[in-house]
Amino acid sequence: MSGDISSRSVYEAVASTPRHAFVPTHFKNTGGSPTLWQRRTEEDGVRWLEPIYSNTSLVTELGSAEAADGVWHGVPVSSSTQPSLTARMLEGLGIEPEDDVLDAGLGTGYQAALILKLVAGPDRLTACDISGTGAARDRLEALGHHPRIIEADATSWRWQRQFDKMIFSFGLPYVTDSIRTALAPGGRLIANVFGPMSAALVLLEAHATGALSGRFTENGGAFMPAGREAGSVRPLPADLDERSEGISGIPIEDFDNPHLAFLLSTRLPGLSLQHGMEEGGPMRRLVLPDGRWGEVTYHEEGGAKGWGVYQDHGRGFWETVEQTWSWWIAHARPTWDRFGLTVAPDGEHTLWYRTPDGDSWRVPTRP
């Protein structure tokens, strides 16, 4: 992983921090539907230790997990982030020893341990998680670290102070006022925004006016959604009996392109993508949190030519999908690092292409 790190201070932090001390348990995906997991602990020796010191994310906790014959069932609810991604985010922030830092999404505590190697003392770090901070606290204290740890929702907590640097280890649906006002003028934050489909990372700087602005980084990074957003589905609209259908010119490989997924997520907040087969052909289904959805199926005749048959169960939201794709194609399939974001003092989010004076549009946010 050393090739992913250009900063000497971050390299030394990684080199001197034992990741295994923060991952006593992780789960290996062994396939299946639903997914089957194998639990790895120190008793498993190299099968436990080798993945910890590889450049990979590790599932550390399963929700509603059950074990049978050594196999676990459940949905991942917590993980240890890929080390190179953590390093890139820390380098993007450019943490200085005298900075006050917020580590939002404490998780295993490993990232907090790295930050503590970059700042002048434990009073410079505030770590926050929506639940379950005890284990991470114990691991940090075992290594002699005693930062300020708060059990709270970082997206809504009313901070009584401002931070110079903020790093988020969970996906933000958008930048809330609590986050915006907690960043000191001249400070920076880095976060994966507009999930769950978006894997784009944005690096924002705070201005004296109260606004934030910045560009998306060249390399992305996807995180599990904020705890209050995970799995949230609002009531189905009463008028979804209406259905329209037609021909979509969007080729299947574009649906699987993370940069188009990012752009769609800025137009349709909370959008998720499902894969499947229908009537013998590959299917891509887009679903919104309020229950609206649309799908396109690529039958043999159209699939080879890049078109499929769509169904819209979303009161015309498929039109937004097609318009977004058409803009993306007309601009030569731009990657997310060609875009930037401005968060105004009133909380309005504006996505812009290339420069703040270029093509731009308001990003809807959800309360």
C-alpha positions as CSV (number, residue, x, y, z in Angstrom):
1,M,0.0,0.0,0.0
2,S,3.0,2.3,0.4
3,G,2.7,3.4,-3.3
4,D,-0.7,4.9,-2.5
5,I,0.8,7.3,0.1
6,S,2.7,10.4,-0.9
7,S,2.7,12.2,2.5
8,R,5.5,11.2,4.9
9,S,3.4,12.0,8.0
10,V,0.5,9.7,6.8
11,Y,3.0,7.0,5.8
12,E,4.5,7.0,9.3
13,A,1.1,7.0,10.9
14,V,0.1,3.9,8.9
15,A,3.4,2.2,9.5
16,S,3.3,2.6,13.2
17,T,-0.4,1.7,13.8
18,P,-1.3,-2.0,14.2
19,R,-4.5,-2.5,12.2
20,H,-5.0,-6.0,13.7
21,A,-5.5,-4.4,17.2
22,F,-8.7,-2.8,15.8
23,V,-10.1,-5.8,13.9
24,P,-10.3,-8.7,16.4
25,T,-13.1,-10.2,14.1
26,H,-13.9,-9.9,10.5
27,F,-16.1,-11.8,8.1
28,K,-15.2,-13.4,4.7
29,N,-17.8,-13.4,2.0
30,T,-18.2,-16.9,0.7
31,G,-21.0,-16.2,-1.8
32,G,-24.5,-17.5,-1.9
33,S,-27.9,-15.8,-1.9
34,P,-28.4,-14.6,0.7
35,T,-24.7,-14.1,1.3
36,L,-22.9,-16.6,3.5
37,W,-20.1,-15.4,5.8
38,Q,-17.2,-17.1,7.5
39,R,-16.1,-15.5,10.8
40,R,-12.4,-14.9,11.3
41,T,-10.7,-14.3,14.6
42,E,-7.2,-14.5,16.0
43,E,-7.7,-18.2,16.5
44,D,-7.7,-18.6,12.7
45,G,-4.1,-17.4,12.5
46,V,-2.9,-16.3,9.1
47,R,-6.5,-16.6,7.7
48,W,-7.4,-13.8,10.1
49,L,-4.2,-11.8,9.9
50,E,-3.4,-11.8,6.2
51,P,-6.6,-9.9,5.1
52,I,-6.0,-7.3,7.8
53,Y,-2.7,-6.4,6.3
54,S,-3.9,-6.4,2.7
55,N,-5.3,-3.3,1.0
56,T,-9.0,-4.3,1.4
57,S,-12.1,-3.3,3.3
58,L,-13.2,-5.8,5.9
59,V,-16.7,-6.5,7.2
60,T,-16.5,-6.4,11.0
61,E,-20.1,-6.6,12.0
62,L,-23.3,-8.2,10.6
63,G,-26.8,-7.1,11.4
64,S,-29.3,-9.8,12.5
65,A,-26.5,-12.4,12.1
66,E,-27.1,-16.1,12.8
67,A,-24.6,-18.9,12.8
68,A,-25.2,-22.5,11.7
69,D,-22.4,-25.0,11.2
70,G,-19.8,-22.3,11.3
71,V,-21.5,-20.2,8.6
72,W,-23.0,-16.8,9.4
73,H,-26.0,-15.1,7.8
74,G,-26.6,-11.3,7.9
75,V,-26.2,-7.9,6.3
76,P,-23.0,-5.9,6.8
77,V,-23.5,-3.0,9.2
78,S,-19.9,-2.0,10.0
79,S,-16.6,-2.4,8.3
80,S,-12.9,-1.4,8.4
81,T,-12.2,0.9,5.5
82,Q,-9.7,0.0,2.8
83,P,-6.4,1.4,4.1
84,S,-5.5,3.1,0.8
85,L,-8.8,4.9,0.8
86,T,-8.3,6.1,4.4
87,A,-4.8,7.3,3.5
88,R,-6.0,9.2,0.4
89,M,-8.7,10.9,2.5
90,L,-6.3,11.9,5.2
91,E,-3.8,13.2,2.6
92,G,-6.6,15.2,0.9
93,L,-7.4,16.9,4.2
94,G,-3.8,17.8,4.9
95,I,-4.1,17.5,8.7
96,E,-1.6,19.7,10.6
97,P,-0.5,19.1,14.2
98,E,-2.5,22.1,15.6
99,D,-5.7,21.2,13.7
100,D,-8.9,20.4,15.6
101,V,-10.3,17.3,13.8
102,L,-13.6,15.5,13.7
103,D,-13.6,11.8,12.9
104,A,-17.2,11.1,12.1
105,G,-17.9,7.4,12.0
106,L,-15.5,6.0,14.6
107,G,-16.2,2.4,13.7
108,T,-13.3,0.1,14.8
109,G,-11.2,3.1,15.9
110,Y,-8.4,2.5,13.4
111,Q,-8.8,5.8,11.6
112,A,-8.9,7.7,14.8
113,A,-5.6,6.1,15.8
114,L,-4.1,7.3,12.5
115,I,-5.3,10.8,13.1
116,L,-3.9,10.8,16.6
117,K,-0.4,10.3,15.0
118,L,-1.0,13.5,12.9
119,V,-2.2,15.9,15.6
120,A,-0.4,17.4,18.5
121,G,-2.4,15.7,21.2
122,P,-5.6,13.8,22.0
123,D,-7.5,17.0,22.8
124,R,-7.2,17.8,19.0
125,L,-9.4,14.9,18.0
126,T,-13.1,14.4,18.5
127,A,-14.4,11.0,17.4
128,C,-18.1,10.4,16.9
129,D,-20.3,7.4,16.1
130,I,-24.0,6.9,16.2
131,S,-23.7,3.8,18.4
132,G,-21.3,1.3,19.9
133,T,-18.3,3.4,20.7
134,G,-17.2,1.3,23.7
135,A,-15.1,-1.3,21.9
136,A,-13.3,1.3,19.8
137,R,-12.6,3.3,22.9
138,D,-11.1,0.3,24.7
139,R,-8.9,-0.5,21.7
140,L,-7.6,3.1,21.5
141,E,-7.0,3.2,25.3
142,A,-5.1,-0.1,25.1
143,L,-2.6,1.7,22.8
144,G,-2.4,4.7,25.1
145,H,-4.8,7.0,23.1
146,H,-7.5,9.0,24.9
147,P,-9.4,11.2,22.4
148,R,-12.8,12.8,23.1
149,I,-15.4,10.3,22.0
150,I,-19.1,11.1,21.6
151,E,-22.0,8.7,20.8
152,A,-24.2,10.8,18.6
153,D,-25.4,11.3,15.0
154,A,-22.8,13.5,13.4
155,T,-25.3,14.7,10.8
156,S,-27.6,16.3,13.3
157,W,-25.5,16.9,16.5
158,R,-25.4,20.5,17.5
159,W,-21.6,21.0,17.9
160,Q,-20.6,23.6,20.3
161,R,-17.3,24.2,18.5
162,Q,-15.8,24.3,15.0
163,F,-13.3,22.0,13.5
164,D,-10.4,22.6,11.1
165,K,-10.7,19.2,9.4
166,M,-13.6,16.8,9.2
167,I,-13.5,13.3,7.8
168,F,-16.6,11.1,7.3
169,S,-16.4,7.3,7.2
170,F,-20.0,6.8,6.2
171,G,-22.0,8.0,3.2
172,L,-23.7,11.4,3.5
173,P,-27.0,11.9,1.7
174,Y,-26.1,15.6,1.7
175,V,-24.2,18.1,3.8
176,T,-26.5,19.0,6.7
177,D,-26.5,22.4,8.4
178,S,-25.0,20.8,11.5
179,I,-22.0,19.7,9.5
180,R,-21.7,22.9,7.5
181,T,-21.7,25.2,10.5
182,A,-19.2,23.0,12.4
183,L,-16.5,23.6,9.8
184,A,-14.3,26.6,10.6
185,P,-13.6,29.2,7.9
186,G,-10.6,27.8,5.9
187,G,-11.3,24.3,7.1
188,R,-11.8,21.2,5.0
189,L,-14.1,18.2,5.0
190,I,-14.0,15.1,2.9
191,A,-16.9,12.7,2.5
192,N,-18.7,10.3,0.1
193,V,-21.9,12.1,-0.8
194,F,-25.2,11.4,-2.5
195,G,-25.3,7.7,-1.8
196,P,-26.1,4.8,-1.9
197,M,-25.3,4.7,-5.6
198,S,-22.7,7.4,-5.6
199,A,-19.0,6.5,-4.9
200,A,-17.8,10.0,-5.3
201,L,-15.7,11.8,-2.7
202,V,-15.9,15.5,-2.4
203,L,-13.3,17.8,-0.7
204,L,-15.0,21.0,0.5
205,E,-13.5,24.1,2.0
206,A,-15.4,26.5,4.3
207,H,-15.6,30.2,3.5
208,A,-16.1,33.2,5.8
209,T,-19.6,33.6,4.2
210,G,-20.7,30.3,5.7
211,A,-20.7,28.6,2.3
212,L,-18.7,25.4,1.4
213,S,-17.2,24.7,-2.0
214,G,-14.8,22.3,-3.6
215,R,-14.2,19.6,-6.2
216,F,-14.8,15.8,-6.3
217,T,-11.6,13.8,-6.1
218,E,-10.2,11.7,-9.0
219,N,-10.5,8.5,-7.1
220,G,-13.8,7.8,-5.3
221,G,-14.7,5.7,-2.3
222,A,-18.1,4.3,-1.3
223,F,-19.1,3.9,2.3
224,M,-22.1,2.4,4.1
225,P,-24.9,5.1,4.4
226,A,-25.4,7.1,7.6
227,G,-27.1,5.1,10.3
228,R,-30.3,7.0,10.1
229,E,-30.4,6.6,6.3
230,A,-29.6,2.9,6.1
231,G,-32.5,0.8,5.0
232,S,-34.9,3.7,5.2
233,V,-37.9,3.5,2.8
234,R,-40.7,6.0,3.0
235,P,-44.4,5.0,2.4
236,L,-45.3,4.1,-1.2
237,P,-47.1,6.9,-3.0
238,A,-50.8,6.1,-3.5
239,D,-50.8,6.8,-7.2
240,L,-48.2,4.3,-8.4
241,D,-50.7,2.2,-10.3
242,E,-49.9,4.3,-13.3
243,R,-47.2,2.7,-15.5
244,S,-45.5,3.8,-18.7
245,E,-43.1,1.9,-20.9
246,G,-41.0,2.4,-24.0
247,I,-37.6,2.0,-25.6
248,S,-34.5,3.2,-23.7
249,G,-31.3,3.9,-25.6
250,I,-29.1,3.7,-22.5
251,P,-26.7,0.7,-23.0
252,I,-26.3,-1.6,-20.1
253,E,-22.6,-0.8,-19.6
254,D,-23.6,2.8,-18.9
255,F,-25.9,1.7,-16.1
256,D,-22.9,0.0,-14.6
257,N,-20.7,3.1,-15.0
258,P,-20.0,4.6,-11.5
259,H,-19.7,8.2,-13.0
260,L,-23.2,8.0,-14.5
261,A,-24.4,6.5,-11.2
262,F,-23.0,9.5,-9.4
263,L,-24.7,12.0,-11.8
264,L,-28.1,10.2,-11.5
265,S,-27.7,10.3,-7.7
266,T,-27.4,14.1,-7.8
267,R,-30.7,14.3,-9.7
268,L,-32.6,11.6,-7.8
269,P,-31.6,11.6,-4.2
270,G,-31.5,8.2,-2.5
271,L,-31.5,6.3,-5.8
272,S,-30.3,2.7,-5.7
273,L,-29.5,0.3,-8.5
274,Q,-30.5,-3.4,-8.6
275,H,-29.3,-6.1,-11.0
276,G,-31.2,-9.1,-12.2
277,M,-32.6,-11.2,-15.0
278,E,-36.0,-10.8,-16.5
279,E,-37.6,-12.8,-19.3
280,G,-34.2,-14.2,-20.1
281,G,-32.4,-10.9,-20.4
282,P,-30.3,-8.8,-18.0
283,M,-32.3,-6.2,-16.1
284,R,-31.3,-2.9,-14.3
285,R,-33.9,-1.5,-11.8
286,L,-33.6,2.0,-10.3
287,V,-35.5,2.5,-7.0
288,L,-36.2,5.6,-5.0
289,P,-36.7,5.6,-1.2
290,D,-40.4,6.7,-1.6
291,G,-41.1,3.5,-3.6
292,R,-41.0,4.9,-7.1
293,W,-39.0,2.7,-9.5
294,G,-38.3,2.0,-13.1
295,E,-36.4,-0.8,-14.9
296,V,-35.0,-1.6,-18.3
297,T,-34.6,-5.1,-19.7
298,Y,-32.2,-6.0,-22.4
299,H,-33.7,-8.7,-24.6
300,E,-31.6,-10.4,-27.2
301,E,-32.8,-8.3,-30.1
302,G,-32.1,-4.9,-28.5
303,G,-29.3,-5.9,-26.2
304,A,-26.7,-6.3,-28.9
305,K,-27.6,-2.8,-30.3
306,G,-27.5,-1.2,-26.9
307,W,-31.2,-0.6,-26.2
308,G,-33.7,-2.1,-24.0
309,V,-37.4,-1.9,-23.0
310,Y,-38.1,0.2,-19.9
311,Q,-41.0,0.4,-17.5
312,D,-41.6,3.5,-15.4
313,H,-43.4,3.1,-12.1
314,G,-42.3,6.5,-10.9
315,R,-44.7,9.1,-12.3
316,G,-42.3,10.0,-15.1
317,F,-39.0,9.8,-13.2
318,W,-37.6,7.7,-16.1
319,E,-37.6,10.9,-18.1
320,T,-35.1,12.4,-15.7
321,V,-32.9,9.2,-16.1
322,E,-32.9,9.6,-19.9
323,Q,-32.2,13.4,-19.7
324,T,-29.3,12.9,-17.3
325,W,-27.8,10.2,-19.5
326,S,-28.2,12.3,-22.7
327,W,-26.4,15.2,-21.0
328,W,-23.6,12.9,-19.9
329,I,-23.2,11.5,-23.4
330,A,-23.2,14.9,-25.0
331,H,-20.4,15.9,-22.7
332,A,-18.2,12.9,-23.5
333,R,-19.1,10.8,-20.4
334,P,-17.3,13.1,-17.8
335,T,-15.9,11.5,-14.7
336,W,-16.9,12.8,-11.3
337,D,-13.7,14.7,-10.8
338,R,-14.9,17.1,-13.6
339,F,-17.6,18.3,-11.1
340,G,-17.7,20.5,-8.1
341,L,-20.1,21.2,-5.3
342,T,-21.2,24.4,-3.6
343,V,-23.2,24.4,-0.3
344,A,-24.7,27.8,0.3
345,P,-25.3,29.3,3.7
346,D,-29.0,28.5,3.4
347,G,-28.0,24.8,2.8
348,E,-28.8,24.8,-1.0
349,H,-26.5,22.4,-2.9
350,T,-25.4,23.2,-6.4
351,L,-23.5,20.8,-8.5
352,W,-21.3,22.4,-11.2
353,Y,-19.5,21.1,-14.2
354,R,-15.8,22.1,-14.7
355,T,-16.1,25.5,-13.0
356,P,-18.7,27.2,-10.7
357,D,-19.6,29.3,-13.8
358,G,-20.2,26.2,-16.0
359,D,-23.3,24.1,-16.4
360,S,-24.9,23.7,-13.0
361,W,-28.0,22.5,-11.3
362,R,-29.5,22.4,-7.8
363,V,-29.2,19.0,-6.0
364,P,-32.4,18.2,-4.1
365,T,-31.8,17.3,-0.5
366,R,-33.9,15.3,1.9
367,P,-34.8,16.6,5.3
